[in-house]
């Protein structure tokens, strides 16, 4: 990585001659992220990691294409600036997007929210409303029609993700095989396809740090595509900060969500249904599938850690999270209230 090569590329592409400052950012559990300052411009650079978990993972150029296609839609995003496929410029393909002065919710809510717990629920409502906006995009009109595969969507997803797990060459996960067999045997009818995010949750959106809670941008689109929107909804609910969430976000340190003011799972489902006009029915199959798929995605990072291909501490933690998710999926199945 050289700032000199990046500066030359930016000067040639954007014109002018400006100093460039690059600073690694914390986070970025999958891709590498950096702040880039050039004159009065302040961007975030997102680059594919040196070791991908699969042949299709971390395709930042595909991610850029999606963002560029929807940049004039009503979806809140960090506006894309440019992309670069030349690995010599910055040690791998990358793209630039505007830097959003906001914060994701991981272990705590913004400090300014602490004294107004009655407004905490708005953060979850904004999360659902932005998801509705994503699913309302006319993806064909935006030029993304070639991303929609022919044939049933959900059966292909089960096959694809099971194959992805096998491709890692990692540990045996009998629970993953058991859940996959159940999913294949209990497939619901496909929903009408929409643009979907693929990793939709509280720490993949940026909120304004002040009040009232305002969602400024949805980030991390590397798993986005065209498919069943209810997977996104079930995925987001895994991270509900209340007791109904399997992996609660915003409940680790003070200040945290005031749960008495936060809409519960059913209230959020109802809000999505009312605002999208979509029939959601029983989400149990999607609850199982979302946990299983997320477990497999996280297992990819954990296998990278096991093989010495990643020095990110979070990748070691991914192994325990994958086990937690598979356990939760199994409990939902054994509860017997699934279709």
N, C-alpha and C positions, 0 to 999 in steps of 0.2 A: 504494500500500500504506500503510495506516495502522494502527498498533497500536490506536488508539482505536476504529476500526470493528470490529476483531477482538474487542477486549475487550467491547464492547457486545453483539456476537453471542454470545460465550461466556457472559456474564452472563445473557442472556436465555434461552439454551438450557439451561445447566447450573445456573443459580441462583446466588445470592450475588453478591458484587462483589469482584473480585480484580484486582490489577495484573497486567499481561501484558507479558512481555519476549520479543521475537522476534529471533532471530539467524540470518542465512544460514549454511548448511552447505556445506562443500566437497563435491565430487562431484555426484551428480544429473545424469549426462550427458544425460538426456532431460528429466525434470521438474525443477522448482525445489523445493528442500527447505530447511526451516528448523527450528531448535529453538524450541519454545514453552514458556515457564515461566509457570505460573499458580498462585500459592500453593505448595502441596506437590506439584502435578502437574507432570510433566515429559514433554513430548510431542515428536513430530516431525510437522511439517506438510508435506504433499506437494501441490504445486499444478501444474496444467498450465502449460506454457510459453506465452508470448504468441504464438509462431509454431509451430504444429503441422506435422509433416512430412506429414500426410495428414488427411483428414476423420475418420478413426477412431483416430488415434494419440493417446496421452497422455490417454486418457479416465479421469481419476482417480475419477470417480464410479462408473464400472463396476468399477474396481479395488477401490474401497471395498466395493461390493456383494459381490464375491467374498470378500474378507477377512471381512466380516460374516457371510457364509453359513457359513464354515468355522471360525469362531473357537472353536467348542467341539469341533472334531475333534482328532485326534492330530498334526496338522501344526504344527510350531513356527513361530509368526508373532508379529509385534508386534501386540498386540490393538488393533483399531480402536476409536475413541472416538466420532467423529461425522463427518459430511460436510456440505458446504455448496455449493449450486449457484449462490448469489447472487454474481455477479462483483463486486459493489460492496463486499463485505466485505473481500476480500483480493486484489483485482485478478485474479480468476479462480476457477473451481471448485477446491475443495481438500478434503482430509480430514485428520483428526488420528488418530495412533496412538500407543500407548505408546512411550516411548523405551527402547531396549534398550542396556544398557551393554556393548556388544560391539564387535568389529572385523571388517571384511571382510578378505579376503586379496587384495591387489593385487600390490604389488611385493615384499612380505616377509611373513614369518610373525610373530606376536607375539613380542617379545623374550624372554618367559618360556619360550618353547618351545626356545630356542637350545641350552640345555644338556641337552636330552632328545630328541635326534634320533630315538631309537627309538620315540617316541610320535607322530611326524609323520604316519605312515600313518593314524592314527585320524581325522585331519581329513578325509581323503578317504572313509574308511568312513562317517563321519557324514554327509557330503554325499550319498552313495548312499542311506543309510538314510532320510534326510529325503525324498528323491525318491520312494522306495517309499511313504512315508506319504502324500505328495501324490496319487500315482496310485491309492491305496487308498480315497480319499474317495468316499462314495456321493453323487455330485454331484446326482443327481435328487432324493434325499431331502433334500438341503440347499437345494432350491429353485432350482437352476441349470439345470434341464432345458431352458429356452428358449434357452440358449446353445449347445445342440447342434444343428447344422444337419442337415437331411435330406440323404441321398445320400452317396456316397463322399467321404471327407475329404481324402485326399492329392491327388487331381486338382484339387479346388477350391483347395487351398493353392498349388499351382504356378501356377494361373491368377491367383489373387488377388495373390500377391507379384510376379509379372511385371507385372501392372497397376499395382501400387504403385510399382514402379521407373519405369514409363513416366510416372506422374503427377507425378514430381518436377520434370520439365523440366530435368534436369541433363545431365551428360556422357554420351557414348555409352560403353557397356560391352559390347563384342561377346562377351566371355567369359561374361557373365551370360546373354545370349541363347543361347549354345551350351550352357551347362549346363542351362538351362530346357528346351531341346529334348530333351536326354538324359534328364532327369528324367521328362518326359512319356512318353517311349518305353519306360521301364523301371520303371514303377510297380509296387511290391509290393502284396500284398493288405493292406487296412486291418486294423490291430489293433483289438481292442475298445476303445471310447473311454473315456477317463478325464479327470479334471481334469488339466490340465497347466499348468506355470508359464510357459513360453515364452521365458525368458531365464535359464535355470538354470546357475549357475556360481559359482565360489569367491568372487567379489566381490559377489554378490547374496545372500550369507548372512552372518550375524553370528555370530562365534565368541567364546566367553569368552576373555579375554586370558591367563588362567592355565592351569595344567595340571590334569587331562588335557584335550586338545582336546575341546571341547563345542560343538555347533552350537546356538545359542540361538534364532535366528529366520531364516526365509526372507523376504527383502524384495524390493521392486520387482516387483510383480505386473501391470504394465500390459499385458503381452503374453499373459496367462493366458487360458485358454478350455477348451473341451471338445474333445478330439481324440485323435490318436495319441500315446501316451506315449513311444514310442521316439525321437521327435524330441527330447524333453527329454534323454534319455540321451545321444544322439549330440552334442547341443549342449554338454552339460557336459564331454564328453571332449575337445572342441576346446581347452579351457583346462587340460588335464592339465599339471602342472608339469614332467613329464619330456619326453624327446625325442619322444614320440608326440603331444604336444600341438602344435597349430598356433599358438596364441596363449597360451603358458604363463603362468600366474599364480603369484605367490609365488616368483619366481626373479629378481627385479630387483636387490634390494639385500640386504645382510646384516642379520639372519639370514634364510636362505632354507631351503626344504625340503631335507632330507637325502634325496636320491633313492633311496639304497640301502634306505631304510625305507618308501618310498612304494609302495603297490600299483600295478602297471602297468595299462594299459588293459584287458587281458583279465581281470585279477583283479577289477577293478571291474565289468565287464560280468557276470562270473560271480556276484558278490555280488548285483547287482541281480536277475538271473534267479532265483537261489535264494530271495531274500527276497520277491520279488513273485509268484513262481510263474508268471511270464510267459515265454513262448517268445520269445527275442530273435533267434535265427538269425543270418544274415549282416547286419550293420549297414551295409554299404557304401553302399547307396542312401541311408540316413539320414545317413551321414557327408557325402555330397555335398549332400544337401538342406539340412542344418543350416548348412553353410558358405555355401551360396548364399543362404539366407534371412537369415542374420546379415549377410552382405555388403550385401544390399539394405537392411536396417534401418539399418546404419551409413551407407550412402550417403545416406539421408535427412538425417542430421545434417550430412554434408559439404556437401550441396546448400544447406542453410540457411546454412552458413558462406560458400559461394561467392556467395550472393545477398545477403549482408550482413544476414541475419536472426538471426544468432547471433554473440555475441562470446566464446563459450566456446572456449578453445584446443583442448580435446579434440575438438571438431567438425572442426577442420582435420585432425587426426590420423586421424579416421575414414576419410578417403579412402584413405590408404595401407593401413589395415587391411582395407578392402573389397577392394582389389586383391590383398592377401595371401590372403584367404579364397577368392576366385575362382580364384586360381592353385592353391591347395591342392585345391580341388574338381576342377579340371581334371586334376591329377596323379592323383587317385584314379580318375577315369574312364579315363585313358590307361593306367593300370596294368593294366587288363583283368580285374581279379578281382571286378568288380561284377556283380550279377545281370542 
